Amino acid sequence: MGAKTIKVDPKTAKYGTGRRKEAVARVWIIPGGEGKIVVKSASGKEWEAKDYFERDILLAKINRPFVITETLGKFNVYATVKGSGKPAQAEALMYGIAKALVEYNPEFRPTLKQAGLMTRDARVKERKKYAQMGARAKYRWSKR
């Protein structure tokens, strides 16, 4: 279950922050790795990505920037995630990896931008309004 930690060297590691809904992922990519992804959750426990996210679709989402730039397996990833749920955390991690890849090699930017990974998904939960049940739903009106 627990993962062996990855040593982040500030000289070689590249950093990117990803956000989605309420989730925030702080991501460091280390060149010359074997494609290992270690995720540190809000509880402070470190996980292997496949153990933390479990679902294959989420793992595919995380690896998407690497697949698009044809760098799958060439970097180790160390990330901290907090907030929201696991699907939003996976997307935040994806955006963070994309930003870190651009910091590593700016030539990746057009490719990642065309794939839609340089634009943050800004959709968030709408706030509840006063005198209403929720964001849009109103209280039922009664004539008598």
C-alpha positions as CSV (number, residue, x, y, z in Angstrom):
1,M,0.0,0.0,0.0
2,G,2.6,2.6,1.1
3,A,5.0,3.8,-1.5
4,K,8.7,4.3,-1.4
5,T,9.3,8.1,-1.5
6,I,11.0,9.8,-4.3
7,K,13.9,12.2,-3.5
8,V,13.1,15.6,-5.0
9,D,16.3,17.4,-6.0
10,P,15.6,21.2,-6.5
11,K,18.3,21.5,-9.1
12,T,16.8,18.9,-11.5
13,A,13.1,18.7,-10.5
14,K,10.6,20.8,-12.3
15,Y,7.5,22.1,-10.5
16,G,3.9,22.7,-11.5
17,T,0.6,23.5,-9.6
18,G,-2.6,22.0,-10.8
19,R,-6.1,22.9,-9.7
20,R,-9.6,21.5,-10.3
21,K,-12.8,22.3,-8.4
22,E,-11.5,22.5,-4.8
23,A,-8.5,20.2,-5.4
24,V,-4.9,21.4,-5.5
25,A,-2.0,19.3,-6.6
26,R,1.6,20.4,-6.1
27,V,3.7,18.4,-8.6
28,W,7.4,17.8,-9.1
29,I,8.7,15.9,-12.1
30,I,12.2,14.4,-11.9
31,P,13.9,13.6,-15.3
32,G,15.6,10.3,-15.8
33,G,13.1,8.2,-13.8
34,E,11.3,5.0,-14.6
35,G,7.8,6.5,-14.6
36,K,7.0,6.1,-10.9
37,I,4.3,8.3,-9.5
38,V,4.1,8.9,-5.8
39,V,1.2,10.8,-4.3
40,K,1.2,12.3,-0.8
41,S,-2.4,12.7,0.5
42,A,-3.8,15.2,2.9
43,S,-3.4,12.6,5.7
44,G,0.4,12.7,5.2
45,K,0.5,9.2,3.9
46,E,2.5,8.5,0.6
47,W,0.9,6.2,-2.0
48,E,1.7,4.7,-5.3
49,A,-0.6,6.4,-7.8
50,K,-2.3,3.1,-8.8
51,D,-3.1,2.4,-5.1
52,Y,-4.4,5.9,-4.3
53,F,-6.5,6.5,-7.4
54,E,-7.5,2.9,-8.0
55,R,-9.6,3.5,-11.2
56,D,-7.9,3.0,-14.5
57,I,-9.6,6.0,-16.1
58,L,-8.0,8.3,-13.4
59,L,-4.6,6.8,-14.0
60,A,-5.0,7.3,-17.8
61,K,-6.0,11.0,-17.0
62,I,-2.8,11.4,-14.9
63,N,-0.6,10.0,-17.7
64,R,-2.2,12.0,-20.5
65,P,0.4,14.8,-20.6
66,F,3.2,12.2,-20.8
67,V,1.3,10.3,-23.6
68,I,0.7,13.5,-25.6
69,T,4.4,14.7,-25.3
70,E,5.7,11.1,-25.9
71,T,7.6,11.2,-22.6
72,L,5.8,8.3,-20.8
73,G,8.2,6.5,-18.4
74,K,10.9,9.2,-18.7
75,F,10.0,11.0,-15.5
76,N,9.4,10.2,-11.9
77,V,6.5,12.2,-10.3
78,Y,6.2,13.3,-6.7
79,A,2.9,15.1,-5.9
80,T,0.9,16.3,-2.9
81,V,-2.8,16.5,-3.3
82,K,-5.5,18.0,-1.1
83,G,-9.2,19.0,-1.3
84,S,-12.2,17.8,-3.2
85,G,-12.5,14.1,-4.3
86,K,-10.2,11.7,-6.1
87,P,-11.4,12.4,-9.7
88,A,-10.8,16.2,-9.2
89,Q,-7.5,15.5,-7.6
90,A,-6.5,13.3,-10.6
91,E,-7.4,16.1,-13.0
92,A,-5.5,18.6,-10.8
93,L,-2.5,16.3,-10.9
94,M,-2.8,16.1,-14.7
95,Y,-2.8,19.9,-15.0
96,G,0.2,20.1,-12.6
97,I,2.2,17.6,-14.7
98,A,1.4,19.5,-17.9
99,K,2.7,22.8,-16.3
100,A,5.9,21.0,-15.0
101,L,6.5,19.5,-18.5
102,V,6.3,23.0,-20.0
103,E,8.8,24.3,-17.4
104,Y,11.1,21.3,-18.3
105,N,10.8,21.9,-22.1
106,P,8.9,25.0,-23.4
107,E,8.6,23.3,-26.8
108,F,5.9,21.1,-25.3
109,R,3.5,24.0,-24.8
110,P,1.8,24.1,-28.2
111,T,1.2,20.4,-28.1
112,L,-0.3,20.5,-24.6
113,K,-2.3,23.6,-25.3
114,Q,-3.9,22.0,-28.4
115,A,-4.8,19.0,-26.2
116,G,-6.5,21.5,-23.7
117,L,-4.1,20.8,-20.8
118,M,-2.8,24.4,-20.4
119,T,-6.3,25.8,-19.7
120,R,-7.6,25.2,-16.2
121,D,-11.1,23.7,-16.0
122,A,-12.8,26.6,-14.2
123,R,-16.1,24.9,-13.4
124,V,-16.7,24.9,-9.7
125,K,-19.8,24.4,-7.5
126,E,-22.2,27.3,-7.5
127,R,-22.8,28.9,-4.1
128,K,-26.1,28.6,-2.3
129,K,-28.2,31.8,-2.4
130,Y,-30.2,33.2,0.5
131,A,-33.9,32.6,0.5
132,Q,-33.4,29.6,-1.7
133,M,-32.9,25.8,-1.1
134,G,-29.7,25.7,-3.0
135,A,-27.8,27.4,-5.8
136,R,-30.8,27.3,-8.2
137,A,-33.7,25.4,-6.4
138,K,-36.3,27.6,-4.8
139,Y,-38.4,26.9,-1.8
140,R,-41.9,25.6,-2.7
141,W,-44.6,28.3,-2.9
142,S,-47.9,27.7,-1.1
143,K,-51.0,29.7,-1.9
144,R,-52.6,29.0,1.5
